[in-house]
């Protein structure tokens, strides 16, 4: 059975979540974390997001040559 506890916090320079308040003393040692962020906030530049995504293991499958199926000749250029 999952129990939800809502709290806020920040992510520090070591990519650790620092909660604004203590968890209850009966909280388990393992938890499931859902991170919500404000899409309109300008705290992170596009460069920072791209850097974080490039280091995230979830995208490692894209390094597989089998995933490299597109070339510069595919698609059409975007014009404004």
C-alpha positions as a Markdown table, in Angstrom:
| # | Residue | x | y | z |
|---|---|---|---|---|
| 1 | Unk | 0.0 | 0.0 | 0.0 |
| 2 | Unk | 1.3 | 3.4 | -0.9 |
| 3 | Unk | 0.9 | 6.4 | 1.3 |
| 4 | Unk | 1.3 | 9.9 | -0.1 |
| 5 | Unk | 3.1 | 12.7 | 1.7 |
| 6 | Unk | 3.2 | 16.1 | 0.0 |
| 7 | Unk | 6.1 | 18.4 | 0.8 |
| 8 | Unk | 8.4 | 20.8 | -1.1 |
| 9 | Unk | 12.2 | 21.0 | -1.4 |
| 10 | Unk | 15.1 | 21.9 | -3.6 |
| 11 | Unk | 17.6 | 20.0 | -5.6 |
| 12 | Unk | 21.1 | 20.9 | -4.5 |
| 13 | Unk | 24.4 | 21.0 | -6.5 |
| 14 | Unk | 24.9 | 17.3 | -5.8 |
| 15 | Unk | 21.5 | 16.5 | -7.4 |
| 16 | Unk | 20.1 | 15.5 | -4.1 |
| 17 | Unk | 16.6 | 16.4 | -3.0 |
| 18 | Unk | 16.6 | 18.5 | 0.2 |
| 19 | Unk | 13.1 | 18.6 | 1.7 |
| 20 | Unk | 11.8 | 21.7 | 3.4 |
| 21 | Unk | 10.4 | 19.7 | 6.3 |
| 22 | Unk | 11.1 | 16.4 | 8.0 |
| 23 | Unk | 9.3 | 13.2 | 7.0 |
| 24 | Unk | 7.2 | 11.4 | 9.6 |
| 25 | Unk | 9.2 | 9.1 | 11.8 |
| 26 | Unk | 7.3 | 6.1 | 10.5 |
| 27 | Unk | 8.3 | 6.8 | 6.9 |
| 28 | Unk | 9.9 | 3.9 | 5.1 |
| 29 | Unk | 13.6 | 3.9 | 4.0 |
| 30 | Unk | 12.7 | 3.6 | 0.3 |
| 31 | Unk | 10.3 | 6.0 | -1.4 |
| 32 | Unk | 8.9 | 6.7 | -4.8 |
| 33 | Unk | 9.6 | 10.3 | -5.9 |
| 34 | Unk | 7.6 | 12.4 | -8.3 |
| 35 | Unk | 9.2 | 15.7 | -9.2 |
| 36 | Unk | 6.9 | 18.5 | -10.2 |
| 37 | Unk | 8.3 | 21.8 | -11.5 |
| 38 | Unk | 6.9 | 25.0 | -12.9 |
| 39 | Unk | 7.2 | 25.1 | -16.6 |
| 40 | Unk | 6.9 | 28.8 | -16.7 |
| 41 | Unk | 9.7 | 29.4 | -14.2 |
| 42 | Unk | 12.9 | 30.7 | -15.8 |
| 43 | Unk | 15.2 | 29.1 | -13.2 |
| 44 | Unk | 16.7 | 26.8 | -15.7 |
| 45 | Unk | 18.0 | 27.8 | -19.1 |
| 46 | Unk | 17.5 | 25.6 | -22.2 |
| 47 | Unk | 21.2 | 24.8 | -22.1 |
| 48 | Unk | 20.9 | 23.5 | -18.5 |
| 49 | Unk | 18.0 | 21.3 | -19.4 |
| 50 | Unk | 19.9 | 19.9 | -22.4 |
| 51 | Unk | 23.0 | 19.3 | -20.3 |
| 52 | Unk | 20.9 | 17.4 | -17.7 |
| 53 | Unk | 19.1 | 15.3 | -20.4 |
| 54 | Unk | 22.4 | 14.5 | -22.1 |
| 55 | Unk | 23.8 | 13.0 | -18.8 |
| 56 | Unk | 20.6 | 11.2 | -17.9 |
| 57 | Unk | 20.9 | 7.4 | -18.2 |
| 58 | Unk | 17.3 | 7.1 | -19.4 |
| 59 | Unk | 18.4 | 8.3 | -22.8 |
| 60 | Unk | 21.4 | 5.9 | -23.1 |
| 61 | Unk | 19.4 | 3.8 | -25.6 |
| 62 | Unk | 19.9 | 6.6 | -28.1 |
| 63 | Unk | 23.6 | 5.9 | -28.2 |
| 64 | Unk | 22.8 | 2.5 | -29.9 |
| 65 | Unk | 23.6 | 2.7 | -33.6 |
| 66 | Unk | 20.3 | 0.9 | -34.3 |
| 67 | Unk | 18.5 | 4.1 | -33.1 |
| 68 | Unk | 20.4 | 6.3 | -35.5 |
| 69 | Unk | 17.9 | 6.1 | -38.4 |
| 70 | Unk | 17.7 | 9.7 | -39.5 |
| 71 | Unk | 20.0 | 11.9 | -41.6 |
| 72 | Unk | 20.2 | 15.6 | -42.4 |
| 73 | Unk | 18.4 | 14.7 | -45.7 |
| 74 | Unk | 15.3 | 13.5 | -43.8 |
| 75 | Unk | 12.4 | 15.9 | -43.2 |
| 76 | Unk | 12.1 | 19.5 | -44.2 |
| 77 | Unk | 13.8 | 22.6 | -42.8 |
| 78 | Unk | 11.8 | 24.7 | -40.3 |
| 79 | Unk | 11.4 | 28.3 | -41.5 |
| 80 | Unk | 9.8 | 31.2 | -39.7 |
